[in-house]
Amino acid sequence: MEPMTFARQAGAAVFLVMLTLSIQCAGVAVLISWARVSVERGIAHLSSLHAAVLMIRFSTLVIVLHFLQIFVWSVFYRLYCLPSWESSFYFSATSYSTVGYGDVVLPHVARLLGPVESVTGVLMCGISVSGLVALATKLVERESDGPPTRYVRGLVERSEAELEKVS
């Protein structure tokens, strides 16, 4: 392994961040498109259980997307910084998630990459959360635009009956 200068670390960091951002944006775009089709196709018939399953599926796929990004970083670490795949993936996962246990560290000449991956991981998680919030908002809007639930109809009928007694 050849030592990395600051310029090479910065170049590698820019490349990895751009690759990570590309994977995240493309993946979230596909997931949002899929979720939009799923919601619009069955918007009138989507029960609360089906909405929950849709959220679970979306969340699971987002997690898979994050693991793919962690893997990309771990490949770089394995090729240029760390001696094993296990330590490379472990270091990448702890950096990306900002846990940072510190039991596996990069060599001194590559230490810039860990914090860059941490900041990138936080940003990618933020993008994922925005997709989840958008989906949840759409599902809640769908729920409120639909016919009233049995519980709400019962409250309305009871309120009307009480108003008639008072009049």
Stockholm file with secondary structure:
# STOCKHOLM 1.0

chainA/1-167         MEPMTFARQAGAAVFLVMLTLSIQCAGVAVLISWARVSVERGIAHLSSLHAAVLMIRFSTLVIVLHFLQIFVWSVFYRLYCLPSWESSFYFSATSYSTVGYGDVVLPHVARLLGPVESVTGVLMCGISVSGLVALATKLVERESDGPPTRYVRGLVERSEAELEKVS
#=GR chainA/1-167 SS CCCCCHHHHHHHHHHHHHHHHHHHHHHHHHHHHHHHHHHHHTTTTCCHHHHHHHHHHHHHHHHHHHHHHHHHHHHHHHHHTCSCHHHHHHHHHHHHTTCCCSSSCCCGGGTTHHHHHHHHHHHHHHHHHHHHHHHHHHHHHHHHHSCCCHHHHHHHHHHHHHHHHHC
#=GC SS_cons         CCCCCHHHHHHHHHHHHHHHHHHHHHHHHHHHHHHHHHHHHTTTTCCHHHHHHHHHHHHHHHHHHHHHHHHHHHHHHHHHTCSCHHHHHHHHHHHHTTCCCSSSCCCGGGTTHHHHHHHHHHHHHHHHHHHHHHHHHHHHHHHHHSCCCHHHHHHHHHHHHHHHHHC
//
